[in-house]
Amino acid sequence: MLPNQSGKLRVLVVDDSSFMRMVIRSVLEKDPAIEVVGVAVDGVEGVEKALALRPDLITMDIEMPRLDGISALRQIMAKCPTRVLMVSTLTCEGARATFEALDAGALDYIPKNVTDSADAQRVFREELLRKVKGAAPSFLGRRFSSLVTPSAVPRVTPPPRPAPSRLPHQRVQYVGIGASTGGPVALQEVLGRLPANFPHGIMVAIHMPKAFTGPYAERLNSKCSLQIREANDGDILQPGVALVAPGGRHTALVRQGNSVVVRTLATTDCPQYIYVPSVDHMITSLADASNGAMLGVILTGMGADGFKGMKHLKEKGGATIAQDEATSTIYGMPRACVEGGVADSVLPLTQIGPEIARIAG
């Protein structure tokens, strides 16, 4: 998989902060499976070293002198496509720049949260290693960076499909969607194919920090026909509206009369969930609140978050869809559902939106 004799994952670190270069290099070099092959102090040097060193992966700061990270990313993707993880500030501006970078071809992002807090430093170290090592098996061809409108998406020949869901269409009342790595672009593709008058409420959980989910929902809202916004405690799932679970907290759905209502929970209230917001918790609670009258969808992402929720949904009689391997940036979350036998349909990304509309129509 890795084009070097050592078998290590070769990483180039691009950041104008000497402190961040030192921190990132120190964290990565402590792992015997990773080799830092170079550092660069700005985007210009980053492009030059990417071409010269041909690393397996690049960590790329966004705000840099001479050439910013997004411009450098675009040059690298045009000249020598490489896995790139953006190092993003935890601000709304940082979020917007990060989503622009993901559209330009970045694989994922690492929130820059290195403060005097020992907890923040630990979280950054763990997130950096997890995402760098998790990116190693990703396939660069699984990129849908031009997903602005459905017509812009290259068509993919679908693989053989499992039997369609046994759930009667009229029983679907809600849709729950979960994603992680590669999810921001994938979700735009899926939601972009649903009409403004979609007849059911949609709840989305994607692994993002607190500062990112609001700007992400605004971005989706500007590009899709549906109304899309970040969820607030007490919101009701309504037809034609997709709510994005807020970052930094878990989201549960509860039955309240004839409605299904959002309840947000502190992470300390649900210590069993590693990923935030938890896809498992969202889908499990929505399955219970709807008594199984829902469609669960798992898109690209690392790990197995969502499998337990989808298993619970199947036990309640719900319908399920998982993204296929060929179009997943990281096949971890969908793979867990497929191999665990809880996916009714396994579809390429471009077919998931139309299938949601068909099942829930």
VOFI-570710 format. One record per residue (C-alpha): residue in one letter; y, z, x. Coordinates in steps of 0.02 Angstrom, whole numbers, plus 32768, in hexadecimal, padded with zeros to 4 digits. Last residue first. Example, Ala and Ser with C-alpha at 12.3 -4.5 7.8 and 13.67 -1.06 7.14 Angstrom:
2
S7FCB816582AC;A7F1F81868267;
***
This chain:
361
G81C57FD277DA;A8181805F7846;I80EB80017887;R81447F5A7897;A81E87F9F78DC;I818A8007795C;E81247F6C7989;P81C47F0579A1;G82097F8C7A17;I81667F9A7A78;Q814D7EE17A99;T81C87ECD7B28;L81817F637B83;P80D07F237B8D;L805B7F767B10;V7FCE7FF47B06;S7FAA801C7A4F;D7F4E80AE79FF;A7F6C811C7A98;V7F1681C77A95;G7E7B819F7AFC;G7EA4820C7B92;E7EA081727C02;V7F2781207B99;C7F9081BC7B80;A7F8981F27C37;R7FAA813F7C6C;P804981387C02;M809081D07C5D;G805E819C7D0D;Y807B80DF7D0B;I811B80DF7D72;T818D80497D5F;S812380177CCB;T81177F5D7C9E;A80687F387CE1;E80267FE57CB8;D803C7FD77BFC;Q80B480407B94;A806080B97B1D;I806280B57A5E;T8028813A79E3;A800C81537928;G7FFC81FC78D2;G7F67824E787F;K7F8D830478AE;E7F0782FF7936;K7F5B82627978;L800182BF7982;H7FB1834E79E3;K7F6C82D27A61;M8016827E7A6B;G806983257A90;K7FE783517B12;F7FFE82A87B66;G80BD82AC7B62;D80DA82EC7C12;A805082A47C81;G80A882887D27;M812382007D54;G817181907CCF;T816880EE7C6C;L816680F77BAE;I810B81657B31;V812281417A77;G80F181B379E6;L80F881727934;M810D81EF78A8;A80C382347808;G805B82B67864;N8092834877F8;S814683157818;A817B83BE785E;D80D383D278B7;A80D883277909;L819083447934;S816283E87989;T80D8839979F1;I814483027A1D;M81D8836A7A5A;H816E83EB7AB5;D810683697B11;V81A183047B3F;S81EC839D7B93;P82A683927BB6;V828E83C57C40;Y81E783B47C98;I8181844C7CCA;Y815A848F7C1C;Q80FE85367C17;P81A185957C2F;C81D785707B7B;D825D85EF7B4E;T829D85F07C01;T82C285367BEE;A834185627B69;L831B85187ABF;T836B84937A53;R833E8485799A;V834F83DD7944;V832F83D37888;V82B083757820;S82E7836A776A;N829B838676BE;G82AD844276CA;Q82C1846E7781;R8230842F77E9;V8245844D78A3;L825E83DC793A;A825E842479E9;T82CB83F87A7E;H82C384467B2A;R835E84657B91;G83B284267C30;G83CB83797BE8;P83F3835D7B31;A836D83047AC9;V83AA82567A9B;L83BE823779E1;A839C818B7997;V83EE816678EF;G83C180DB7874;P836D815377FC;Q8398820B7817;L835482997881;I83C1832F7857;D842E838278DC;G8429844078E2;D84348453799E;N848783B879E2;A843683137A10;E848882957A83;R84B781F67A29;I8470814F79F1;Q84A180EA7956;L842C80557956;S846B7FA77980;C84587FC67A3C;K84C87FAF7AD5;S855A80247AB4;N84E980AA7A6A;L847880A17B02;R850B80C57B76;E854781547B09;A8497819E7B0A;Y849481917BC8;P854081E27BD7;G850182787B71;T845782827BC7;F849A82867C78;A84F9832A7C8F;K846583937C54;P83E4834B7CCB;M836E82C17C92;H82B582B47C67;I82B6824B7BC8;A8299828B7B18;V82C582177A88;M82C3824079CE;I82CC81B2794F;G82F381BC7894;H82A881397821;P82DA809E77C0;F83238034784D;N83C37FF177FF;A84197FD378A6;P83857F6A78DD;L830B7F987969;R82F97F277A01;G837D7F807A68;L831F80227A50;V828D7FE07AB7;E82F17F897B40;Q836C80187B53;L82DA808F7B5B;A828D802D7BEB;V832E80307C50;P834480EC7C42;G8288810A7C4C;G826380C67CF9;T822F81757D2E;S822381E27C91;A81F881B47BDE;G81D481F97B30;I81EF81AD7A84;G81D9820279DA;V81E3819A793B;Y81F281E0788B;Q81B981B977DA;V8117815A77F8;R80A98173775F;Q80D680CB7712;H8088807077A4;P7FDC80B87782;L7F9C81077823;R7F0180AF7864;S7F62807378FA;P7F357FC7793B;A7E957FAF799E;P7EB17FA87A58;R7F137F157A9E;P7EDB7E977B1F;P7F697E817B9C;P800F7E367B65;T805B7DA07BBE;V81077DDC7BF4;R81AA7D907BBC;P82407DA27C2D;V82C77E0B7BDA;A83737DBD7BC1;S83527D957B0A;P833A7E4F7AE7;T83ED7E717B1C;V842C7ED47BB0;L83867EE57C08;S83B07E917CAD;S83627F187D1A;F82B57F067CCE;R82547F357D69;R81997F417D7A;G81957EC77E0A;L81C37F547E80;F811B7FA97E64;S811A80657E6F;P809380B77ED9;A810F810B7F50;A818D81417ECC;G813181E47EA9;K814282177F5E;V81FE81FF7F5C;K820F82467EAD;R81AC82E47ECD;L81F683017F78;L82A982F37F3A;E828983597E9D;E823983E77F00;R82C483ED7F80;F834C83E37EFB;V82FA846C7E93;R82ED84DD7F2C;Q83A384C17F5A;A83DA84E77EA8;D837285867EA6;A83B885C17F4D;S846885AB7F08;D84E4857F7F91;T84EA84CF7F4A;V847F84337F59;N847C83E17EAE;K847783277ECD;P840D82E87E3D;I838882707E80;Y838081C47E32;D82FE81427E02;L82BE80947E2C;A836680437E4F;G836E7F8F7E12;A84207F687DDD;D84047FB47D30;L83CF80557D87;A846E804F7DEF;E84DB803D7D54;F847E80D17D09;T84A681357DA6;A855E81067DA1;R856A81477CEF;A851181E87D1E;G857F82077DB5;E861981F37D4A;C85D0826D7CCB;T85AE82E67D59;L851583257DB4;T852F82B87E4E;S84AB82347E6D;V843A820B7F01;M83F281617ED1;L833B813E7EF5;V8319808E7F33;R827280327F3F;T82967F947F9F;P82BF7EDF7F77;C82F27E878019;K838A7E158007;A83BD7E1F7F50;M83807ED27F35;I83D67F087FD5;Q847A7EB67FA5;R84777F057EF8;L844F7FB07F41;A84E07FA47FBA;S85567F7F7F2A;I850F80137ECB;G851B80867F62;D85CF80637F8B;L86047FF4801C;R868D801E809A;P868B80D8806C;M8602812B8003;E85ED81677F4F;I853D813F7F11;D84C8818D7F91;M8428812C7FB1;T837A816D7FD9;I831780D58015;L825D80B28006;D81D6804E805F;P824C802B80EF;R826E7F79812E;L82BD7FB581D1;A83367F2681F4;L83607EF08143;A836E7FA28102;K83CD7FD081A0;E84537F4D8181;V84607F7680C8;G8475803080ED;E84F2800D8177;V85617FB680F8;G853F80398073;D857580CD80DC;V8538814B815E;A848981088179;V83EA816581A8;G8346812781F1;V8288812681F0;V827181C88190;E81B381D7818D;I8156822180F9;A809F825480E2;P80B082E98156;D8134833880E5;K81B1839F8149;E820A82FD8174;L824182E580C0;V829C838B80AB;S82F383828154;R832882CD813A;I837282F38090;V83CF838D80CE;M8411833B816D;R844B829F8113;M849A830E808F;F84FB83718113;S853182D4816F;S857A829580CC;D858C81D780C8;D84DC81C28086;V8450814280A2;V83A4818980CE;L831D810980FB;V826A813C80D2;R81C181028115;L812F814580AD;K80A98168812E;G800F80FD814D;S803381038209;Q800E804A821F;N8094800E81A7;P809B7FA3810B;L8079802C808B;M800080008000;
***
